[in-house]
């Protein structure tokens, strides 16, 4: 065994993991496990530490990187199981895998997005869909979030670089591309696109659609609804190549909790945004992140978040029990009992499952274009998982007549 990368957390981390593996192998490393860790919750850090211990017991050299290493560099360096700690910028440099055992610089000093090293993204091209990094970092300071300190401030990849990358991936055979980053709706102002405080993501999407006419499907990763610019909103409604699925960063459904989170939208604005898009484009599907048991959350406040799942017709909901992150304002607020937090998370998940089942039933009888991800399974344009008959090549688009569902995915027959 040579190099194994274990990715935790977001899609951007997974995309960078391909480069990490290639760089480490090119440096001649063998029998090495790289923990590309996440820091979004305390549980994520625990998983990174657990993975490091397991790898060391298996006789591997262990490198820890990612947001886990960036935000808790000293903690991982102190672990006897860890041989090397690399920051989020250092992990993308070939020299890091031949240099010092500790390399974690102040990421807040970074002012430009570091491109993924050329020729290190082969694994991404083996997947049905390909992810394209357009941005990293975040300028916002939500009171619960430590990620800006793991990724730095928002930094955008130049438009021409993104378009070239998209064109290369389509020429390599990809039918769907996903634009990804930490806060992609903040794209642009740092490189002179869009005005301060206004996203240039619409400009980028237009450039991709115009510059890569052979691309059938373009998908956005998580967005912040309050930052979506008018041009992008118009494209989401009218551009058929832009997929009818948005993962919206909501976090909660109560105005007081949203204020204490330092979010920039109200409950009414979130509901209005989803309803407006659903009216204009009825096939639109929504996903969202929701946090259960944020400090000071009363039962009435929680009920507002619970109701948001139906009010916004959330088909794909990621539920996170609140986990206080050191040095964040939310960690200093009055905390909710752990048992209550877990119970509320369970109720959110149950409501989300009920909403998913209702949404799946509404898809019956339709014919959907499905991107084949593995034999007999794929994702529709609205991101529904679809199971179907027949043998079809991974990465191809297949029309499927939807006949039913099993509570988790749609069931159909390929035409």
C-alpha positions in Angstrom: 0.0 0.0 0.0 1.3 3.5 -0.9 -0.8 6.5 0.0 -4.4 6.5 1.3 -6.3 9.7 1.9 -9.3 9.7 4.2 -11.5 12.7 3.4 -13.9 14.2 6.0 -16.4 17.0 5.7 -17.3 19.0 2.6 -17.0 18.4 -1.1 -14.2 20.9 -1.4 -12.1 18.8 1.0 -12.9 15.7 -1.0 -11.8 17.5 -4.2 -8.6 18.6 -2.6 -8.0 15.1 -1.4 -7.4 13.9 -4.9 -4.5 16.5 -5.2 -3.2 15.5 -1.8 -2.9 11.9 -2.8 -1.2 12.6 -6.0 1.3 15.1 -4.4 2.2 12.6 -1.6 2.7 9.8 -4.1 4.9 12.0 -6.3 7.0 12.8 -3.2 7.7 9.1 -2.8 5.7 8.5 0.3 4.7 4.9 1.0 2.6 3.2 3.7 1.1 6.5 4.5 -2.4 7.5 5.6 -3.4 11.2 5.2 -6.3 12.3 7.3 -7.9 15.3 5.4 -10.0 16.3 8.4 -12.9 18.6 9.0 -13.5 20.9 11.9 -17.2 21.9 11.5 -18.2 20.1 14.7 -16.5 18.6 17.7 -17.5 15.2 16.4 -15.6 15.9 13.1 -12.4 16.5 15.1 -13.0 13.3 17.2 -13.4 11.3 14.0 -10.1 12.7 12.7 -8.3 11.7 15.9 -9.8 8.3 15.8 -8.8 7.8 12.2 -5.2 8.8 13.0 -5.0 6.3 15.8 -6.5 3.5 13.7 -4.1 4.2 10.9 -1.1 4.1 13.2 -2.2 0.8 14.7 -2.2 -0.5 11.1 1.5 0.4 10.8 1.0 3.5 8.7 2.8 6.8 8.8 0.1 9.4 9.6 -0.3 12.9 8.2 -3.2 15.1 9.4 -4.3 18.1 7.3 -7.5 19.9 6.3 -9.5 22.2 8.6 -8.9 19.9 11.5 -5.2 20.5 11.3 -5.6 24.2 10.5 -7.7 25.0 13.5 -6.1 22.6 16.0 -2.6 22.2 14.8 -0.9 21.9 18.2 -3.5 19.4 19.3 -2.7 17.0 16.4 1.0 17.7 16.6 0.9 16.5 20.2 -0.6 13.2 19.3 2.0 10.4 19.3 0.2 8.7 16.4 0.7 11.7 14.1 3.9 12.1 12.1 3.2 15.3 10.2 0.7 18.1 10.4 0.0 20.3 7.3 -2.3 23.3 7.0 -4.9 23.8 4.3 -2.5 25.7 2.0 0.5 23.6 2.7 -1.3 20.4 1.8 -1.5 21.6 -1.8 2.3 22.1 -2.2 4.5 19.3 -3.3 7.4 20.4 -1.1 5.3 19.9 2.1 5.5 16.1 1.7 9.3 16.2 1.7 9.8 19.0 4.3 9.2 19.7 7.9 6.9 17.6 10.1 4.9 20.7 11.0 3.8 23.3 8.5 0.7 25.3 9.3 0.8 29.0 8.3 -1.6 31.8 9.2 -4.3 31.2 6.6 -5.9 34.6 7.4 -3.0 36.2 5.6 -3.9 34.5 2.3 -5.4 36.9 -0.3 -5.6 34.7 -3.4 -7.1 31.3 -4.0 -4.5 28.6 -4.5 -5.3 26.6 -7.6 -5.3 22.8 -7.3 -2.0 21.6 -8.6 -2.0 20.8 -12.4 -2.2 17.1 -13.2 -3.3 15.9 -9.8 -7.1 15.6 -10.3 -7.3 12.3 -12.1 -9.5 10.7 -9.5 -12.1 13.4 -9.9 -12.3 12.4 -13.5 -13.2 8.9 -12.6 -16.5 10.0 -10.9 -19.8 10.4 -12.6 -19.9 14.1 -11.9 -16.9 16.4 -11.5 -16.5 19.1 -8.9 -14.9 22.4 -9.8 -13.5 24.7 -7.1 -14.5 28.3 -7.7 -13.8 29.8 -4.3 -12.5 29.1 -0.8 -12.8 30.8 2.5 -15.5 32.9 4.1 -15.8 36.6 5.1 -18.8 36.0 7.4 -18.5 35.3 11.1 -21.5 33.2 12.1 -21.3 32.8 15.9 -21.2 29.0 15.8 -18.7 28.5 13.0 -14.9 28.0 13.0 -14.5 27.3 9.3 -13.3 30.9 8.4 -10.3 30.2 10.7 -9.7 26.9 8.8 -10.1 28.3 5.3 -9.3 32.0 5.7 -11.2 34.9 4.1 -13.1 34.5 0.8 -10.9 34.1 -2.2 -12.1 33.5 -5.8 -10.6 31.5 -8.6 -10.4 33.7 -11.7 -13.2 33.3 -14.3 -10.9 32.1 -17.1 -9.3 29.4 -15.0 -12.7 28.1 -14.0 -14.0 28.1 -17.5 -10.9 26.3 -18.8 -11.2 23.7 -16.1 -14.9 23.2 -17.0 -14.1 22.8 -20.6 -11.3 20.3 -19.9 -13.7 18.2 -17.8 -16.4 18.2 -20.4 -13.9 17.2 -23.1 -12.9 14.3 -20.8 -16.4 13.1 -20.9 -18.2 14.6 -17.9 -21.9 15.3 -18.3 -22.4 17.2 -15.1 -20.2 19.7 -13.2 -20.7 21.0 -9.7 -19.4 24.4 -8.7 -18.0 24.1 -5.1 -16.3 26.2 -2.5 -16.8 27.3 1.1 -19.2 30.2 0.3 -19.7 30.3 -3.4 -22.3 33.1 -3.4 -19.5 35.4 -2.2 -17.7 34.8 -5.4 -16.1 37.7 -7.3 -15.5 41.0 -5.4 -12.0 40.1 -4.3 -11.0 39.7 -8.0 -13.0 42.7 -9.2 -16.2 41.0 -10.2 -19.4 42.4 -8.7 -19.5 45.2 -6.2 -18.5 44.9 -2.6 -21.0 42.9 -0.7 -22.6 41.6 -4.0 -21.9 38.2 -5.5 -20.4 37.8 -8.9 -21.4 34.2 -9.1 -24.0 35.0 -11.7 -21.3 36.4 -13.9 -19.3 33.2 -13.5 -22.2 30.9 -14.2 -23.0 32.9 -17.4 -19.4 32.6 -18.5 -19.4 28.8 -18.0 -22.7 28.3 -19.8 -21.6 30.5 -22.7 -18.0 29.3 -22.8 -18.7 25.5 -22.5 -21.7 25.0 -24.7 -21.2 21.2 -24.7 -21.9 21.0 -21.0 -25.3 19.4 -20.4 -25.7 19.9 -16.7 -24.3 22.5 -14.3 -25.0 22.3 -10.6 -24.4 24.7 -7.7 -23.3 23.4 -4.3 -24.4 25.2 -1.1 -25.5 28.8 -1.5 -26.5 31.6 0.8 -29.9 32.9 -0.4 -29.3 36.5 0.7 -26.2 36.7 -1.5 -27.8 35.4 -4.7 -27.6 38.2 -7.3 -30.4 39.0 -9.7 -28.6 37.6 -12.8 -28.0 34.3 -11.1 -31.6 34.1 -9.8 -32.8 34.6 -13.4 -30.6 31.8 -14.6 -31.7 29.4 -11.9 -35.3 30.0 -13.0 -34.8 29.9 -16.8 -31.6 28.1 -17.7 -32.4 24.4 -18.3 -28.8 23.5 -18.1 -28.6 24.8 -14.6 -30.0 22.1 -12.4 -33.2 22.6 -10.4 -31.7 21.9 -7.1 -30.2 24.2 -4.5 -28.7 23.5 -1.1 -29.6 26.6 0.9 -27.6 27.6 4.0 -30.5 28.1 6.4 -29.3 26.7 9.8 -32.5 27.6 11.7 -36.0 28.7 11.3 -36.5 31.1 14.2 -35.7 34.8 13.9 -34.1 35.2 17.4 -31.9 32.1 16.9 -30.9 33.4 13.4 -30.0 36.7 15.0 -27.9 35.0 17.7 -26.2 32.9 15.0 -25.4 36.2 13.2 -27.1 35.0 10.0 -28.1 37.5 7.4 -31.7 36.4 6.6 -35.0 36.1 8.4 -37.3 33.2 8.5 -39.8 35.0 6.3 -37.1 35.7 3.7 -36.0 32.1 3.6 -39.6 30.9 3.1 -40.3 33.6 0.5 -37.1 32.7 -1.5 -38.0 29.0 -1.7 -41.6 29.7 -2.6 -40.7 32.2 -5.3 -38.3 29.7 -6.9 -40.8 26.9 -6.6 -43.5 29.0 -8.2 -41.3 30.0 -11.1 -39.7 26.6 -11.6 -42.0 23.9 -10.2 -39.4 21.1 -10.6 -37.0 23.0 -8.2 -35.9 20.9 -5.1 -34.2 22.3 -2.0 -31.7 21.0 0.5 -30.6 22.7 3.7 -28.5 22.5 6.8 -30.3 22.8 10.1 -28.7 23.0 13.6 -30.6 21.5 16.5 -30.2 22.8 20.0 -28.4 26.1 19.4 -27.7 27.9 22.7 -30.8 29.6 24.2 -33.1 27.7 21.9 -36.5 27.3 23.6 -39.1 24.7 22.6 -41.0 27.4 20.7 -37.9 28.4 18.8 -37.2 24.8 18.0 -40.7 24.4 16.7 -40.1 27.2 14.2 -37.1 25.3 12.8 -39.1 22.1 12.7 -41.8 23.8 10.7 -39.3 25.2 8.3 -38.8 21.8 6.7 -42.4 21.8 5.4 -42.6 25.5 4.8 -39.6 25.5 2.5 -40.4 22.0 1.1 -36.9 20.7 2.0 -36.3 17.5 0.2 -32.7 17.0 1.5 -32.0 18.1 5.0 -28.7 17.7 6.8 -29.2 17.9 10.6 -26.4 18.9 13.0 -26.7 18.7 16.8 -25.2 21.9 18.1 -21.5 21.3 19.0 -19.7 24.3 20.7 -16.5 25.2 18.9 -13.8 26.7 21.0 -13.2 30.4 20.6 -16.6 31.0 18.9 -19.2 33.4 20.4 -21.8 30.6 20.5 -19.5 28.5 22.8 -19.9 31.3 25.4 -23.7 31.4 25.2 -26.0 29.5 27.6 -25.9 25.9 26.4 -28.8 23.5 26.0 -28.7 20.1 27.8 -27.0 17.5 25.6 -30.0 15.2 25.9 -32.3 17.8 24.7 -30.0 18.6 21.8 -30.0 15.0 20.7 -33.7 14.7 21.0 -34.3 17.8 18.9 -31.9 16.5 16.3 -33.9 13.3 16.1 -37.1 15.1 15.7 -35.7 17.2 12.9 -34.4 14.1 11.1 -37.8 12.4 11.5 -39.6 15.4 10.0 -37.0 15.6 7.2 -37.6 11.9 6.4 -41.3 12.5 6.3 -40.9 15.5 4.0 -38.6 13.5 1.7 -41.1 10.7 1.4 -43.9 13.2 0.6 -41.6 14.8 -2.1 -40.7 11.4 -3.6 -44.4 10.5 -4.0 -44.9 13.8 -5.9 -42.3 12.6 -8.5 -44.2 9.5 -9.5 -45.3 9.3 -13.2 -42.6 11.7 -14.4 -39.8 10.9 -16.9 -36.4 12.1 -15.6 -33.0 12.5 -17.0 -30.7 10.5 -14.7 -26.9 10.7 -14.5 -25.7 7.1 -13.9 -23.4 7.0 -10.8 -23.2 3.2 -10.5 -24.9 0.2 -12.1 -28.6 0.7 -11.8 -28.5 4.0 -9.8 -28.0 7.7 -10.4 -29.2 11.2 -9.7 -32.0 13.1 -11.5 -31.7 16.7 -12.4 -33.5 17.6 -9.1 -30.9 15.5 -7.2 -33.3 12.7 -6.4 -31.6 9.3 -6.1 -33.1 7.0 -8.7 -32.9 3.2 -9.1 -33.6 1.7 -12.5 -33.2 -1.4 -14.6 -30.7 -2.2 -17.3 -26.9 -1.8 -17.8 -25.8 1.7 -18.5 -22.3 3.2 -18.6 -21.4 5.2 -15.5 -21.4 8.9 -16.3 -24.0 8.8 -19.1 -27.5 10.4 -19.0 -30.4 8.0 -19.2 -34.2 8.8 -19.4 -36.0 7.0 -16.7 -39.8 6.6 -16.2 -40.5 7.0 -12.5 -42.9 4.3 -11.3 -42.6 4.5 -7.5 -40.2 4.9 -4.5 -38.9 3.0 -1.5 -39.0 5.9 0.9 -35.4 6.8 0.1 -35.1 6.9 -3.6 -37.2 6.8 -6.8 -37.8 3.6 -8.6 -38.2 3.5 -12.4 -37.5 1.9 -15.8 -35.0 3.2 -18.3 -36.4 4.1 -21.6 
